Amino acid sequence: MTDPVVLVATMVAKPGQEELVEKTFAAALPKVHAEPGCLRYALHRRTGTTGEFVMIEKWASREALDAHMKGAVMREMGAALAQALAGAPDLVFLDAIPVGDADAGAV
C-alpha cells in the first residue's frame, strides 16, 4: 500500500488579481475533488492578507498527484492564472509523523 502524499502549495496574486485567483480556484475545486485519489484539496488564505493563497492537498498516492498535475483542470487553471500570479507556486511536500490519534494527528 502506498502512503498518501501531502502537499502545501502557496500562491501569491499580483496586486489587483486577488479576486480572479480566488474565483479561479473556487470554480476548479469541485472538479479536483472528483479526481481519482483526491483526499483533500482545501483552499485557504494567509491570515491578514488578501492575495496569499494556500492550498492544502492530500492525495492517495504520488501517481494520483502526478495525474492531477498533468490533468485538464490544472491546465485550465494554469492558463487562467498565468498572468495573475506573482510567481510560480511554492510547493512543500510533507511526510507524516504518525503519533497520537490517527485522525487528529495527521492531515
C-alpha positions in Angstrom: 0.0 0.0 0.0 1.3 3.4 -0.9 1.4 6.3 1.6 -0.7 9.3 0.9 1.0 12.4 -0.4 0.5 15.7 1.5 1.4 19.0 -0.3 1.1 22.6 0.7 1.1 25.0 -2.2 1.4 28.7 -1.6 0.5 31.2 -4.4 0.7 35.0 -4.3 -1.6 37.0 -6.5 -0.3 40.1 -8.2 -1.9 43.3 -6.8 -5.4 43.7 -8.3 -5.6 40.0 -9.3 -6.7 38.6 -5.9 -10.4 38.2 -6.9 -9.5 36.4 -10.2 -7.3 34.0 -8.4 -9.9 33.2 -5.7 -12.7 32.8 -8.3 -10.5 30.5 -10.5 -9.7 28.2 -7.6 -13.3 28.2 -6.4 -14.5 27.1 -9.8 -11.9 24.4 -10.1 -12.3 22.9 -6.6 -15.4 20.7 -7.3 -13.6 19.3 -10.4 -10.5 18.5 -8.4 -12.4 16.9 -5.6 -13.9 14.5 -8.2 -10.5 13.4 -9.4 -9.3 9.9 -8.6 -7.2 9.8 -5.4 -8.1 13.3 -4.2 -8.4 13.1 -0.4 -8.2 16.8 0.4 -7.9 19.9 -1.7 -8.7 22.8 0.6 -8.1 26.5 -0.3 -7.0 28.9 2.5 -5.9 32.5 2.6 -3.0 33.5 4.8 -4.5 35.5 7.7 -4.1 39.2 7.3 -3.5 39.1 3.5 -5.8 39.4 0.5 -3.5 37.8 -2.0 -1.6 35.0 -0.4 -3.4 31.7 -1.1 -2.5 28.3 0.4 -3.8 25.0 -0.9 -3.6 22.1 1.4 -3.7 18.9 -0.6 -3.7 15.2 0.2 -3.6 12.6 -2.5 -3.9 8.8 -2.2 -0.6 8.3 -4.0 2.1 10.1 -5.9 0.6 8.7 -9.1 -2.8 10.3 -8.2 -1.0 13.7 -7.6 1.0 13.3 -10.8 -2.2 12.6 -12.8 -3.8 15.7 -11.2 -0.8 17.9 -12.1 -0.9 16.8 -15.7 -4.7 16.9 -15.9 -7.2 19.2 -17.7 -8.2 21.1 -14.6 -4.6 22.1 -13.9 -4.1 23.1 -17.5 -7.2 25.3 -17.3 -6.1 26.9 -14.0 -2.6 27.5 -15.3 -3.9 29.3 -18.4 -6.4 31.4 -16.3 -3.7 32.3 -13.8 -0.7 32.7 -16.0 -0.6 36.5 -15.7 -2.4 36.7 -12.3 0.3 35.2 -10.0 3.4 36.9 -8.9 5.5 33.8 -9.5 5.5 30.0 -9.5 3.7 28.3 -6.6 5.9 27.4 -3.6 5.4 23.6 -3.2 6.1 21.9 0.2 5.8 18.2 0.4 5.2 16.8 3.9 5.9 13.4 5.5 3.5 12.5 8.3 4.9 11.5 11.6 2.3 9.1 13.0 1.9 10.0 16.6 -1.2 10.3 18.8 -4.7 9.8 17.4 -4.6 8.6 13.8 -7.3 11.0 12.7 -6.4 14.1 14.7 -2.7 13.6 14.3 -2.5 13.7 10.5 -3.7 15.8 7.6 
